[in-house]
Amino acid sequence: MPLHHIAPLATLLQLPTFWICVWIGLLTATVAIIWLIRTRLRNIKSWQKCAILSLWVHVLLACLTATVQIAVGSAGGGPGYGPPIQVALLPDELEAIATSTDATPTPLEEFELDPDATDVETLKAADDTSEVDEAEKPPAEPFEAPQLLAKAEPAPEPAVEETKAEPEPAAPTLNETDEQVAVETPPPAAEPAGAPADATAKPLASAAESIAPTAAVAAAPAASPVSLPRRKQLPAPYAARFAANRTELVAAGGGNTQTEGAVRAALNWLAAAQSKDGRWDAKRHGAGREYYVLGQDRKGAGAQADTGVTGLALLSFLGAGHTHQEGLYQPHVGSGLEFLRRSQQPDGNLCGDAGLFAQMYCHSMASFAVSEAMAMTDDERLGPLVRGATRYTIAAQHPTDGGWRYRPGDTGDTSQLGWQVMILRSAERCDVPVPPIIWTRVDRFLRQVERGQAGGLAVYRPEEARPTRTMTAEALYCRQLVTGRADGALSPAALREAIGSLSAEPPSTAQVNLYYWYYATLALHRAQHTTPEAGEAWRRWNDALTRTLLATQNKDGSWPETCIWAGYGGRVFTTALGAMCLEVYYRYVPPEESVDASDIAAQPDWQAVPPR
């Protein structure tokens, strides 16, 4: 059978093409064996014929079992598990997303870092979008990238050489209002500070603002940050970031003045590490070193992961309540967002120049950051960026197994799933619709990676047998986000199994794995009120986490690249994750304390997995 006939058959049966080929071979071999027994082997004894046939039937049964597991999904099937989830055509909402064209947003004014400057020349922003490989990207409507303004001449930055574009006539600057308000330049060795703006301002930080590095400071003022008007109604999960009693929330959750000081020091280091064009340069800060983690050569993935580490850095600022509209780091957040806008490709992809193994991670981390920034500020100038990124994420999902991997259409893995789920939940808080079929597919993938006696553990890919704690933590947090429940809609036994697995390997200096700690911290913090055992597990985990992170933080506020994955992400990766782990006490309000509980289950096409 020609290969071009096999692929459609594989899609129809929801099987990989490889297994279709295997079954064609098995059927051919079956016919051949029957023919041999009836011709050349007809004179052998009957018991020998039976033995040959019996052996072959067992081979067929073994292959059938493997095929059924792939087609139907592995752990989790069976009686009482509900009808299998059917893959359907995307509803009208997805078509609307895929075909909509956003109008060019209002050009963004630029922060004036020098209050004495009167003539600010603007530069035409370089188009950082790279060509899209049509053979690897799913078809999508062109995403109209905004024409971006650029910056005043920046202060020199060591070790980074910038290419200047040809000057254009002067244009409106970024934080310009009816009455121009200048922003005070921070002193060289002090914490970066924003400045008050007129209440009528629409301050999205600079389109291509020049951010000169500032010295990292071990401690920052405890006073409330400078604030500008926020959206009228902040989504409930983000409310604690701006709470007047945030210090009390930290203490009640298990943090203290030391953990808050560590967060401030980390943010100061990140602010100083930002490049003049708004990015965090991954390679400059140690990314792209190949350590063959888990025995795989990833070709130094991460060396060009600027959009990914920029997304992580922005998330750490946002997690502490600093946006491009308020807080101590408005210019840094704003110029980081503008770098991501310049990096977006026409189909919405935010991978930048990243290599194969880092592309989807970079897209998801950057998309997560811009979605969260828009959800926190309601700044519609971010709308085209968020909608384009969400459209790309939706198109990249595998239609059968419901996951994401390195390229659009790849069968999924749990590591990629977590970032994509966080994008989609944040996008929904920006009023960007996510079709119910997308969540149904996510639920299907989570069923396929379930392992353990109670179904509380998880594997990296559906075909694997051995669960890992990192994937168990990520899968648990995904379930919590999708269901809107602190227990992830797991049975008590499954939740106990998941929490027990994570508790068995708490943070320590013996093996630093910030990626694992990040997801386990989010999941255990969210689950802490479900049972007394879960509460005790969180207290033990938090004690180990804070003790380890405080002991390993560098004097300049960063965390060293001793993490298992730090060779790929560098120091921006480790510092951003370390900061977000210590922001857990206020970064998200748990679902039982929030009115923003997930409404996914209320959607008409949603099919959930009953608790086991």
N, C-alpha and C positions, 0 to 999 in steps of 0.2 A: 504494500500500500504506500503511495507517495506520501512524503512527510507533510506536504501542504494539506493533505486530507486528514492527517492524524491530529493536528492542532485543533481544528474545530471540534473533532470528536472528544478530545480531552476537555475542552471547555464545556461541552454539553454534559459530560459525566462528572464534572468538577474534579478531574484527576490531572496530575501532571502528565505531560506528553511522554515522559520516561515510562510511566506505568502502563500507558496504552501500548507502547512498544513492547514492554515485557509480556503483556497478555497476548499480543499477537504472536510473539515467539513461543509462548507456552502452548497456545492452541495448535500452532504448527507442529511443535514437538509431540503433542498428544496424538495428532493424526499420524505422524511418522511411527510412533511406538505401536499403535494399533495395526498399522500396515505391516510392520516387521513381525509382530506376533502371528499374524494371519498368513505370512509368506515365509520368510527365511527362518523364523523361529518357531514354526508350527510344530516341529518334531520334538521340542523340549517338553519336559514333564509339566503336568498341569500346575503343580504347586509352585514351580518356578515362574510360570506365567502369572500366577496370582501374586507372587512376591513382587514381581516387576510392576504390575499394575497397582498394587497396594502402596508401594514406595512412591510411585508417580502421583497417586491421588493425594498422599500426604503433602507432597510438594505443592500441588495445586491449592490444597486447603490453607497451607501456610501463606501462600501469596494472596489468597482471597482475604484472609484475616488482615494482612497488612494493608490491602487495598481498601477494605471497609473502614479501617481506622482513619485513613487519609481522606476518604470521601465524606465520612460522616462526622469526623472529629474524634479525638482520643478521649482522655479521661473526662468523665462527666456525662457520657451518654447512658442510655439504659432506662429501665422502668422508672416512672416518676419524675423524669427529667424534662418533661414537656416536649412538644413537637419540635422537630428540627427547624432551625431558622432557614427560611427560604431567601435566596438571593433574588431580588427583584430589580426591575429597571428603576433608575433614580427618579424620584418624583419631580414635579414641576419646579419645586424650590431650587433644586440643583441646576436645572436648565437655566433658571433665572440668574443664578450666580454665574454660570459659565458664559452666558451671553451678554450680561450687563456690561456697560462701558461707563466708567466713572469719569465725570468731568474733571478737567484739570483743576487741582485744588489751588486755593489762594497761595501765591508765592509767600514764602516764609521770611519774615524780617530777620535781621541779624543782630545779635547782641553787640553793643558797643562796649568793649572792655576798657577803652580809654575815654574817660569823660571829657577830656579836653579836645578830642578830635572833632573837627568840624566837617571835613571832607573825607568821606569813606568811599574808597573805590571798591566796586564789586567785580568779581570775576565770574565769568561764565563757568558753571560747574562742569567738571569733566564727566563725561558719560561713562560710568563704571560698569554699565551692564555689559556682560559678555554674550557672545553668540550662543544660542541654544542649539544643542545637538538634537536635530529633529528625530534622529533614529532612536534617541533614548528618552525624549520627553513626550508626555501625553499631549494630544492636541488641546489647545485652549485658546480662548479669545485673546487677542492682544491686550496687554495691560498697559494703559497709557501712563508712562512715567512722568511725573511733574518736572517742569523746568526749574532747576534749583538755583538759588542764588549762592554766591560764595562769599568769600571773607575778606576782611581787612588784613593787612600784612601782619602775620603773627610774630610773636617773639620767637627767637631761634630755639630749636629743640635739638639736643645732642643725639647723635647716632641715627637720626632719621632724615633722609634727604627728600624733600618734597618737590614735585614738579609743578610749576606755576602755569596757569592757563593765560591766554591773551586777555588783556583787560577789555571790559565792555563799559558802556555808559553807566553812570550811577543808577541804582535802583533802590526801592525801599528796603530798609534794613529790618532785621528780624524782630526786635522787640519795640518797633516803632509804633507809637500811638498818636492820637491827635496832639498831645503834648509830649514831645520826645522825652523819655526818661532814660538817663544814662545809668549804667550799672557800674558800681564801684569796683575797681580792680583789686583783687585780694593781695595782701602783702606777700612777699616771696616765701616766708617761712611760716605762714599761718594757714589755717584751714580755709579752703575755698568757700566763698560766701556769695550768696545771691544778694539782690537788693530789692527794696520795695518797688513796686510798679504801680502805676495808676490803676484804679479798680476797673477801668474800662479796657485794659490791655488784653490782647489775645496772645500771650507770650508762648509760642513754641520756640524752644531755643534754637540756636542758629542753624541756618540752612547749610552752612559749611564753616562753622565758627572755628576760629583759631584758638585752641586751648593750649596755652603754654604750661608745661609741667610745673606743679607746685610741690613744695616739700611735703612729705608725709609727716603727719603729726600723730603722736601716740595717743593723745587725748583731745577731745573736741569740746566746745562749750556745751553745757547741758541745757542752755536756754532753747526755747522753742524756735524752730527754723522760720525764716522769713516766708510768709505765706501769700499766695495770690488766690483769687477766686477759683474754686473747683467747680466741677459739675454739680448740678443742683442735688442729685441723689446719687451718692457713691454706692456701687454694688456692695452688698453686705459683707462678702468675704474679705474686702479690703479695709473695712472700717477701723480695725484696731491699729492700722498703720498710722492713723491720724488721731488716735484717741488721746484726750487730754490726760488720762490716767495711764498712759502707756508704761510708765515706770512700775506702777502697781501690777499691771498685767504681766510684765516680765518676771517680777518677783513671784507672783502666784503660779506662773507656768514652770518655774524652775531655773530662771535666769537670775542675773544680779548685775551690779555695776561693772563687774569685770567683763562679763559677756558683752554688755553694751559698749564698753570701752574697746573691746576687740573688734566689734563691728565698725565703730567709727574709725579705728586705725586702718582697717581693711579698705573702707571706702576712700580714705585719704590716699592710700597707696594706689588704688585704682584710678583716682582722679589724676594723680601725678603721672601715671603710666600711660595715659591716653595720648594718642598721636595728634598732630595738629589738624588733620583732616577729619577728626571725630572718631576714628576707628581705634580699637585696641589691636595692636599688631601682634599676631600670634607668634610668629617666628622670632621676633625681637625679644619676646619674653619666654623663650625656651620651648616653644611647641615644635612638633615635627621630628622629634627624635624617636627612632625605631628601637623598641626594646623587645619586640617579638612576644608581646603579652599573649598568654595562653597558646604559645607556639605558632602564632600566625604572623606572617609578614604583611603589614598594612602599608608598606611603601612610605613610611614616615608621615602617615596621615596626620593632618593638623597643621602642617607648615604654612598652608595658605587658608587656614580656617578663621580668617579675620571676622567674617560676619557672625560665626558661631560664638567666639569668645567675646565679641562686642555685645551680642545678645545676653550672654551670661553676666557680663559686667553691668549692663543696664538693669537686669533683673535684680541684682543685689542692691542697686540704688533704689529702685522702685519698691523693693521689699521693706525698706526702712522709711518709706514715705517721701522720697525725693523724686520729683518729676521735673519735666521741662517747664512746669508752671509754678512750682513752689519748692521750697527746701533750700538747702545749702549748696546744692550741686546742679542748679538749673542749667548753666551753660554746658556742663559735661553731659548731662542726659540729653539735652537738645541736640548737640552736635553729634552724639552717638546715633540718635534716631535719624538724623539727616544723612549720616553715612550709610545707614541701612536703606534709606530711600533711594540714594544714588546707586546702590548695589543691586536693586531689584531688577530682575529680567522681565521681558515682556509677558511671559506666562505666569508671573507672580513668584517665581523661584527666588529665594534669598540665599542661595548657597555661595554666591560670590565666585571666587576662583578656587574653591576647595576641590581636592581630589576625590576620587570615587568613594573611598571609605569614610570620608568626612562630609560629603555633600548633603545628605539628608539630615544629618545631625545639625549642620550649620543652618540649613533652612529652618528646621524646627526650633532651634534655640533663638534665632533672630526673630522668627514669626511670633514666638511666645512673648518676647519682650515688647514688640510693637503692639501686639494685641492687648497686653496688660497695660501699657501706657495709655492706649486709647480708652480702655475700660475705666481707668482711674481718672481721666481728665475730660472725657467726652469731647475731645478735640477732633472735629470732623476732618481737619487737614490730614490726619492720619488714616482716614477712611479708605482711600484707594489702596494704600499700602497694605492695610489689614485685609481688605476684601480680596486683593490679588493673592496674598500669601495663603489665605484660607482656601481659595479656589484651587491653588496648586496642591495643597495638602489633600483635599478631597479627591482630586484627579489622580493622585499618586497612590491611593489606597488600593491594595489588591482586591479585586471584586469577589473572589471566592473565599480566601482565608481571612480577609478583613484586616491584614496587617500592613506594615510599611517596612521597607529595607533600604538598600543603598540607592536604588533607582526606582522611578515610578513603575508600578506593575510587578515588582519583585514580591515573591512570597515573604511574609513578614517575620520579624523577630521582636521579642518583648522589649528589648532595649530601645528600639526605635519607637515602639508603641507609646511609651510613657510621654515622650515629648510631643508627639502628635495629639494625644488626648488633651494635654495641657493647652496646646494651641486652640483646639476646637472649643474647649470650655471657656477660654478667655474670649474667643471670637463671639461666642453666644452672648457674653456680657457686653459686647459692643453692638448688639442687635444685628449681628451677621448670622443669618439662618444656616443651620447645619441640618441637612435632610435626615430624617429618622433612620433611613437605611444605613447611613454611615455608622450610627451607634449600634445598630443590629449587627453589622459586620464586626465591630470592635468586640461586642459581646461574644460573637462566634469565635474570634481569635482567642479570647481569654479562656473559653471553654477548652480549646485545643491544647493550651499550654498548662492546664491544671495537672498537678501530680500530687503524690502523697496519699496516705490512707484515707484522709478526709477531704482531699481536694484543696488544701490550703497552701500547697507549695506550687512553684512554677518553674518551667524550663525556659531556656533561651529561644528555642525554635520548636514547633510542634512535633517534629520527627525525633526529637531527643528524649532520652529517658531519665537522665539525672538532673534533678532540680538544683538550683543554686540559690543562695540567700539574696544575692543582688536582684535576681529576677523575681524571687518571691516578694521582696519589698516593692519592686516596681509594679508588679501585677496587683498587689493588694491596694496600692495607692490608686491605680487605674480604676479598680472596681469601686473604690470610694468616690472617685470623681464621677464615674458614669452613673452610679446608682444614687448619689447624693446622700448616702448613708455612711455613718462612721464605721459600721461593720462590713461595708462593701456588699451587703446582702448575702454574706456567707453564713453557713450554718454555724452554730456555736463551736462544733468540733473543728470545722475548717479554720475558723478564726483563731481558735486556740492553737492549732497546728502552725499557722503562719506566724503568729506572735512568738510562739515557743522557738521556732527556727531562728528568727531574728535576734531574740534574746540570748541565744546560745553563742552569738559572736558579736559582742558589743564593741564599740570603738576602742582602739588601743594603739599605742605606738609600735607594737610588734608588726602590724600589717595595716598600713594606712590606705584606706579605700574610700575617698571622699564621695565617689559616685554612689557606692552602696550606702554610705551614711546619709547622703542627701535624701534618697527615697525612703530609707527606713525611718529617718527622723520625721518626715512628713506623715508617713503611714501610722507610726506608733503614736505620734502626737494627736492625730485625728481620732484614733481608736481608743484613747486612754480612758474615756468615760463609759465604754461599753460594758466592761466587767471589772470587778476588783482586781483580777489577775492582769488585765490589760493596763490598769492604772499603775500597778506595781512594776510592770514591765517597762512602762514609759519612764518612771522615776529612775530605775536602774540604768536604762539607756541614756537618759539625759545627764545623769551624773558622770557616766563614762565619757560621753560626748564632750561636755564642757571641760572636763578635766584634761582630756587629750588635746582638744583644739587650743585651749589656753596655753598648754605646755609647749606646743609645737609652733605657735605663731612667731614669725620673725619680728625683730624689733622695729622694722619699718612698716609693719602692719600686714605684710603678705604671708602666705603659707608656702613652705618650700615644695619643690617638685618631687617629693618622696612618695606621692600617691601612685598607686599601681597604674593609673591611666595618664599621669601627668606628662609623660613623654610626648603624648599626642596633643594635649591641651595647653601645656606650659603653666607659667605662674599666674596668669590671669584666670585660667580654669580653676586652679586650686584655691586661689584667694576668693573668687566669686562664690564657689560652692561652700567654702568655709564660712563666709559671711552669711549666706542664706541659711545654713544650718543653725546659726546662732540667732537668726531673725525669726525662728519658728514660732516664738511665743506670741507674735503679733502679725506675722506675715499673712496668714489666712485665719479667718474666724471659723472654727469647726462647724460642721453642718447642723449639729443639734443646737448651736447657739446662734445660727444665722437664719434669716428669712429667705435666703437665696438657695434653699435646698433644690437639688436638681429636679427639673420638670421633664427630664427625658422620658421617664416612665409614663408620663401622662400623654405623650404623643401617640396618635392613633396607630402608627405603624411600628411602634416599639415592641420588641419581643425580648423579654428578660429571661434569665435562667433562674428557676426557683431555687431557694436555698436548699443545700443538701443536709 
